[in-house]
Amino acid sequence: MIERIEKEMIGLAKRLSIEVEEMNDKYRELASKNGLDLDDERQQLMAMSITRQYVRSRISSNKSGGNSNFGSMVTGFFVGLEPVRDIMEYKRKNVLSRYNQDSSQTLIDEMVAEIELEDGEYKKTQVKNGTWETKTVPEVHASAIKITDNTWIVPIDPVKNWQSGDINKGYGQPLPKEQHQLRAHFIGQEEGGETQLWTVQLKNEMAKDFKVDTFRMVTFYGLANGERNAIYGIRNKTLETLNYIDVLDEDDPRWFETSGYDYEEALVGNMGEYISDLYDLESYHQEIQGQPGLKIAITDGIVTSMNLKVNEKTGNRVIWIEPLDANYGFDDEDMPESTPIWVPAHANINFGVGSDIVVIGRTSQSQKKDDSGFPIEGEFNPISINMYGLRVRLGTGLEEVEESTEGDSLSYW
């Protein structure tokens, strides 16, 4: 064990009020659980980071008292954030479409309740457990969809039991008018656990208020489910405990040195199946469309052009990248188009043309159209990426709003 680790272990033991040997045993146990070779100096330091996380979690649990069993501290970095989505928007459109096609069947399928205004009273009709029920209600529910001046439908939760077998207490109750969700991709570990890829899921106000830098070490409190590789946000806890490691005081038990951390090594080790060379991005895109699981791509390239004028509808900006080792020749037909990257409003662009970047996002490809707007069979536009996360390997120049000559190539969008 190198000297700096020996000294830190003494300090960590004091924080937990345990003997140094017990602390050393925990260090070796965590190293073994994570497959680390303590004869290797670099892996000793990695084991030290995991041990610090264990100590942080113990201290946090002691402070949180009665809530100590609900959730745990996790440490790592966010790879990418997907857009916040209102999942009820699609459900409401689907319910309305089904109701317009066959209103009775929609009621029988327990998808909606119907409210009608009769003689100054609101009469609700609903099928529950296969039985038709009609009753007077004091008002039209806030999530109701207006059909006529006297008729509304309310989308209803039709699920009786969860996959676990537990009873759904919300069965037969109105679904909310809105339900925002955010899904983020995170590499890290909880107390005593192994570093792995997690999906972080946040709902409603947490989802709308969540902001974090990607590829920057953080710690926060969440409810981890190892079987599903998911971390769920805890109201009044997750956002409030989110901290960047590099701004914490060095005396803080959550702090550790982050400047030497190899983010790309962690990417390869935990998300290697999603990495594609830019040359192969189109074939990778086609390959994953028919497969279950995440539809995500990780690639890298050199920024060739930027148009930072914000799209009024989407809030996106666009940059173009091409492979570092591109060698297309001088004839136009030998020069494939650069890959467009759609950059969301929350992402900070602090680099310029010529920068070397790693991009994480979802690929898409649209069909080319003729001058009349009709699709051209067998012809497609270049693959583009809706960016979730970004790492700047080497930033050059300053960002500028450019009316790029490549902007015309986006007319298909």
Legacy VTK file of the C-alpha trace (Angstrom):
# vtk DataFile Version 3.0
C-alpha trace
ASCII
DATASET POLYDATA
POINTS 413 float
0.000 0.000 0.000
1.475 3.353 -1.019
2.185 5.886 1.720
-0.498 8.457 0.812
-3.178 5.743 1.008
-1.889 4.517 4.376
-2.186 8.046 5.778
-5.679 8.543 4.362
-6.856 5.210 5.770
-5.938 6.429 9.245
-8.085 9.536 8.710
-11.014 7.533 7.327
-10.903 5.145 10.275
-11.144 8.108 12.655
-14.185 9.450 10.776
-15.965 6.129 11.256
-14.622 5.642 14.807
-13.177 2.230 13.941
-9.735 0.649 14.142
-7.325 1.270 11.255
-7.006 -2.482 10.620
-10.784 -2.745 10.212
-10.633 0.104 7.715
-7.811 -1.648 5.841
-9.869 -4.850 5.749
-12.778 -2.956 4.196
-10.383 -1.424 1.626
-9.145 -4.885 0.625
-12.685 -6.277 0.582
-13.925 -3.520 -1.739
-10.897 -3.942 -4.000
-11.541 -7.682 -4.274
-15.262 -7.163 -4.969
-14.387 -4.799 -7.827
-11.694 -7.060 -9.286
-8.800 -4.694 -8.528
-5.184 -5.807 -8.229
-3.641 -4.129 -5.183
-0.135 -4.883 -6.451
-0.777 -2.269 -9.142
-0.379 1.337 -7.926
-3.057 2.748 -10.232
-5.559 0.141 -9.108
-4.710 0.908 -5.485
-5.845 4.483 -6.145
-9.024 3.210 -7.808
-9.743 1.068 -4.750
-9.142 4.135 -2.602
-11.838 6.068 -4.502
-14.326 3.242 -3.885
-13.381 3.159 -0.198
-13.952 6.907 0.111
-17.429 6.402 -1.339
-18.106 3.713 1.258
-17.083 6.116 4.038
-19.185 8.945 2.581
-22.234 6.714 2.511
-21.674 5.572 6.104
-21.361 9.161 7.304
-24.400 10.275 5.289
-26.460 7.380 6.647
-25.548 8.302 10.208
-26.636 11.908 9.614
-29.920 11.031 7.901
-31.246 9.093 10.907
-34.574 7.395 10.229
-34.227 7.825 6.464
-30.913 5.968 6.316
-32.473 2.832 4.845
-34.172 4.667 2.014
-31.715 5.297 -0.784
-27.959 5.640 -0.769
-25.208 7.985 -1.854
-23.838 7.290 -5.319
-20.707 8.706 -6.929
-19.710 8.903 -10.574
-20.354 11.005 -13.672
-23.223 11.602 -16.063
-22.578 10.534 -19.638
-25.681 12.072 -21.168
-29.128 13.480 -20.473
-32.105 12.701 -22.675
-34.726 15.423 -23.270
-37.420 15.866 -20.626
-40.596 14.257 -21.941
-44.244 14.527 -20.929
-45.179 10.849 -21.155
-48.853 11.688 -20.719
-48.943 13.648 -23.962
-48.811 10.494 -26.097
-51.196 8.584 -23.818
-53.796 11.359 -23.975
-53.591 11.568 -27.769
-53.914 7.788 -28.033
-56.906 7.659 -25.681
-58.671 10.461 -27.556
-58.067 8.743 -30.900
-59.402 5.418 -29.572
-62.428 7.122 -28.036
-63.290 8.888 -31.296
-63.109 5.548 -33.128
-65.212 3.558 -30.634
-66.264 5.293 -27.426
-68.015 2.240 -25.896
-65.019 -0.053 -26.400
-62.710 2.514 -24.820
-64.912 2.457 -21.718
-65.055 -1.362 -21.729
-61.249 -1.492 -21.981
-61.161 0.683 -18.840
-59.097 3.342 -20.592
-61.389 6.279 -19.786
-64.243 7.470 -17.642
-66.909 9.569 -19.354
-68.443 12.644 -17.719
-71.638 14.240 -18.980
-73.395 17.370 -17.747
-77.066 16.542 -17.115
-79.521 18.898 -15.352
-76.680 20.833 -13.769
-74.925 17.705 -12.421
-71.811 15.883 -13.572
-72.533 12.193 -14.204
-69.480 9.937 -14.393
-69.683 6.596 -16.193
-66.830 4.140 -15.785
-66.144 0.419 -16.114
-64.153 -0.997 -13.204
-63.381 -4.687 -12.705
-65.729 -5.362 -15.610
-68.691 -3.616 -13.938
-70.373 -0.469 -15.277
-70.699 2.294 -12.687
-72.472 5.655 -12.898
-72.279 8.244 -10.140
-72.503 11.986 -9.603
-69.188 13.796 -9.108
-68.735 17.355 -7.815
-66.621 18.591 -10.734
-64.818 17.719 -13.936
-61.387 16.304 -13.124
-58.398 18.495 -13.987
-57.037 15.913 -16.435
-60.304 15.685 -18.403
-60.331 16.072 -22.196
-63.258 18.067 -23.540
-65.290 16.282 -26.229
-68.347 18.577 -26.474
-69.743 21.400 -24.361
-71.415 18.780 -22.144
-69.092 15.770 -22.439
-65.582 15.034 -21.205
-63.405 11.952 -20.930
-60.845 11.299 -18.203
-57.901 8.958 -18.987
-57.870 6.191 -16.373
-55.108 3.909 -15.072
-56.110 0.413 -16.319
-53.275 -1.520 -14.621
-54.506 -3.722 -11.778
-51.189 -5.273 -10.752
-47.553 -4.374 -11.281
-45.128 -6.874 -12.826
-43.926 -7.661 -9.308
-47.433 -8.889 -8.478
-48.117 -5.979 -6.125
-51.531 -4.331 -6.364
-51.591 -0.999 -8.193
-53.317 1.373 -5.770
-53.913 3.780 -8.649
-56.020 1.311 -10.637
-59.225 2.917 -11.896
-58.074 6.383 -10.813
-57.546 9.369 -13.139
-54.111 9.632 -14.722
-52.352 12.992 -14.273
-52.695 15.611 -16.984
-48.918 15.850 -17.224
-46.106 13.565 -16.092
-42.626 14.706 -16.979
-39.759 12.253 -17.014
-36.049 12.567 -17.600
-33.750 9.656 -18.307
-30.008 10.131 -17.854
-27.059 7.784 -18.329
-24.612 7.567 -15.440
-21.409 5.624 -14.731
-20.618 5.167 -11.054
-21.219 3.112 -7.947
-23.200 3.086 -4.740
-21.776 2.202 -1.345
-19.697 -0.948 -1.518
-20.788 -1.627 -5.075
-19.043 -1.956 -8.400
-18.706 0.804 -10.985
-21.310 0.239 -13.681
-23.684 1.898 -16.119
-26.921 3.132 -14.546
-30.060 4.724 -15.904
-31.090 7.628 -13.666
-34.824 8.323 -13.770
-36.399 11.527 -12.487
-40.041 12.587 -12.512
-42.065 15.787 -12.653
-40.436 18.810 -10.949
-37.185 16.919 -10.397
-37.034 16.159 -14.121
-37.773 19.746 -15.138
-35.319 21.269 -12.642
-32.418 18.850 -13.175
-29.231 20.356 -14.594
-25.776 18.779 -14.464
-22.502 18.847 -16.384
-21.611 15.639 -18.188
-18.173 14.060 -17.681
-17.714 15.737 -14.316
-17.598 13.780 -11.055
-20.635 14.186 -8.804
-22.184 12.629 -5.738
-25.898 12.533 -4.903
-28.547 10.589 -3.053
-30.786 8.188 -4.989
-32.692 4.922 -4.772
-30.569 2.315 -6.562
-32.040 -0.880 -8.010
-29.182 -3.183 -8.969
-31.412 -5.696 -10.771
-32.660 -3.034 -13.175
-29.402 -1.027 -13.248
-31.514 1.994 -12.364
-31.277 4.863 -9.904
-34.545 6.604 -9.058
-34.696 10.174 -7.875
-35.955 10.822 -4.345
-38.096 13.916 -3.870
-36.473 16.568 -1.662
-33.253 14.553 -1.591
-31.668 13.843 -4.969
-31.368 17.394 -6.299
-30.598 18.798 -2.859
-27.628 16.450 -2.353
-26.135 16.752 -5.854
-22.590 18.108 -5.574
-19.598 18.326 -7.903
-16.648 16.609 -6.281
-14.101 19.135 -7.564
-15.698 22.082 -5.730
-16.009 20.391 -2.345
-13.628 21.324 0.433
-10.779 18.833 0.716
-11.823 18.170 4.312
-15.251 17.058 3.122
-15.493 13.238 3.323
-17.057 13.192 -0.161
-14.073 14.920 -1.793
-11.409 13.110 -3.781
-8.936 14.091 -6.501
-10.659 13.959 -9.896
-8.144 15.599 -12.232
-6.488 12.326 -13.205
-9.650 10.317 -13.750
-9.796 8.580 -17.138
-13.371 9.167 -18.304
-12.859 7.486 -21.656
-11.497 4.351 -20.032
-14.683 4.246 -17.957
-16.738 4.703 -21.144
-15.013 1.802 -22.867
-15.307 -0.407 -19.797
-18.995 0.253 -19.157
-20.479 1.329 -22.507
-18.196 -0.323 -25.043
-21.110 -1.921 -26.915
-22.440 1.525 -27.838
-19.194 2.874 -29.308
-19.024 3.268 -33.080
-16.391 4.725 -35.345
-17.784 7.689 -37.292
-17.059 5.862 -40.560
-19.336 3.004 -39.448
-22.101 5.105 -37.891
-24.677 4.416 -40.611
-24.310 0.636 -40.413
-24.334 0.840 -36.595
-27.542 2.894 -36.743
-29.232 0.312 -38.971
-28.020 -2.563 -36.799
-29.456 -1.266 -33.501
-32.894 -0.334 -34.862
-34.175 -3.900 -34.626
-32.525 -4.678 -31.296
-33.941 -4.286 -27.769
-32.273 -2.010 -25.242
-30.766 1.438 -25.431
-30.705 3.141 -28.824
-27.609 5.167 -28.110
-24.338 5.854 -29.916
-20.922 7.040 -28.762
-18.525 8.384 -31.379
-15.838 11.020 -31.829
-14.612 13.446 -34.440
-13.225 16.850 -35.323
-15.579 19.830 -35.462
-15.613 21.072 -39.063
-18.375 23.678 -38.878
-20.804 25.256 -36.417
-24.104 27.089 -36.640
-24.973 28.311 -33.171
-28.080 30.197 -34.200
-30.799 28.709 -31.973
-33.655 26.934 -33.726
-36.788 28.710 -32.500
-38.871 25.518 -32.455
-36.454 23.070 -30.843
-33.932 25.292 -29.071
-31.170 23.247 -30.708
-27.962 24.413 -32.332
-25.975 22.348 -34.800
-22.331 21.442 -35.268
-20.730 19.111 -37.828
-17.952 16.592 -37.214
-15.838 14.275 -39.347
-13.211 11.612 -38.523
-9.795 12.835 -37.416
-8.102 10.639 -40.026
-10.465 11.554 -42.887
-8.793 11.308 -46.296
-11.448 11.901 -48.922
-9.405 13.196 -51.846
-10.262 16.276 -53.890
-13.182 15.167 -56.056
-16.660 16.099 -54.794
-17.912 12.533 -55.156
-15.104 11.367 -52.872
-16.157 13.668 -50.028
-18.954 12.370 -47.799
-20.919 15.003 -45.915
-19.921 15.748 -42.336
-22.154 14.354 -39.585
-24.584 16.896 -38.078
-24.897 16.947 -34.287
-28.011 18.564 -32.797
-26.943 20.277 -29.573
-29.702 20.939 -26.969
-30.152 24.309 -25.315
-28.802 23.202 -21.924
-25.417 22.081 -23.328
-22.524 24.509 -22.969
-20.557 25.025 -26.204
-17.196 26.395 -25.084
-15.095 25.243 -28.040
-14.693 26.069 -31.705
-13.999 24.625 -35.147
-11.105 22.151 -35.106
-11.910 20.811 -31.631
-11.631 17.085 -30.928
-14.823 15.896 -29.189
-16.624 12.757 -28.014
-20.396 12.755 -28.622
-23.089 10.633 -26.965
-26.621 10.635 -28.329
-29.309 8.997 -30.415
-28.815 8.526 -34.132
-31.478 9.255 -36.735
-31.727 9.180 -40.513
-34.429 10.528 -42.809
-35.242 9.701 -46.417
-34.307 12.166 -49.142
-37.132 13.969 -50.936
-37.480 15.296 -54.473
-38.331 18.892 -55.381
-42.034 18.115 -54.907
-41.489 16.835 -51.384
-41.966 13.136 -52.155
-39.561 10.537 -50.683
-36.909 9.194 -53.066
-36.808 5.417 -52.857
-33.529 4.035 -51.590
-31.905 7.440 -50.963
-31.251 8.719 -47.464
-29.779 11.794 -45.838
-26.623 11.521 -43.716
-26.919 10.083 -40.228
-27.378 12.790 -37.601
-27.071 12.611 -33.816
-29.368 14.148 -31.227
-26.780 14.887 -28.579
-27.224 13.732 -24.970
-23.708 14.402 -23.737
-20.356 15.784 -24.859
-16.708 15.537 -23.828
-14.138 17.939 -25.239
-10.804 16.180 -25.639
-9.090 19.206 -27.107
-10.856 22.541 -27.513
-9.625 25.053 -30.055
-10.840 28.503 -31.018
-13.839 30.364 -29.646
-17.477 29.631 -30.293
-19.071 31.863 -32.915
-22.530 32.066 -34.412
-21.940 31.173 -38.031
-24.239 30.957 -40.991
-22.521 27.768 -42.085
-22.476 26.826 -45.746
-23.417 23.346 -44.573
-26.712 24.684 -43.260
-28.375 24.062 -46.625
-27.833 20.346 -46.153
-30.327 20.441 -43.259
-33.282 21.400 -45.425
-34.502 17.832 -45.095
-35.035 18.186 -41.340
LINES 1 414
413 0 1 2 3 4 5 6 7 8 9 10 11 12 13 14 15 16 17 18 19 20 21 22 23 24 25 26 27 28 29 30 31 32 33 34 35 36 37 38 39 40 41 42 43 44 45 46 47 48 49 50 51 52 53 54 55 56 57 58 59 60 61 62 63 64 65 66 67 68 69 70 71 72 73 74 75 76 77 78 79 80 81 82 83 84 85 86 87 88 89 90 91 92 93 94 95 96 97 98 99 100 101 102 103 104 105 106 107 108 109 110 111 112 113 114 115 116 117 118 119 120 121 122 123 124 125 126 127 128 129 130 131 132 133 134 135 136 137 138 139 140 141 142 143 144 145 146 147 148 149 150 151 152 153 154 155 156 157 158 159 160 161 162 163 164 165 166 167 168 169 170 171 172 173 174 175 176 177 178 179 180 181 182 183 184 185 186 187 188 189 190 191 192 193 194 195 196 197 198 199 200 201 202 203 204 205 206 207 208 209 210 211 212 213 214 215 216 217 218 219 220 221 222 223 224 225 226 227 228 229 230 231 232 233 234 235 236 237 238 239 240 241 242 243 244 245 246 247 248 249 250 251 252 253 254 255 256 257 258 259 260 261 262 263 264 265 266 267 268 269 270 271 272 273 274 275 276 277 278 279 280 281 282 283 284 285 286 287 288 289 290 291 292 293 294 295 296 297 298 299 300 301 302 303 304 305 306 307 308 309 310 311 312 313 314 315 316 317 318 319 320 321 322 323 324 325 326 327 328 329 330 331 332 333 334 335 336 337 338 339 340 341 342 343 344 345 346 347 348 349 350 351 352 353 354 355 356 357 358 359 360 361 362 363 364 365 366 367 368 369 370 371 372 373 374 375 376 377 378 379 380 381 382 383 384 385 386 387 388 389 390 391 392 393 394 395 396 397 398 399 400 401 402 403 404 405 406 407 408 409 410 411 412
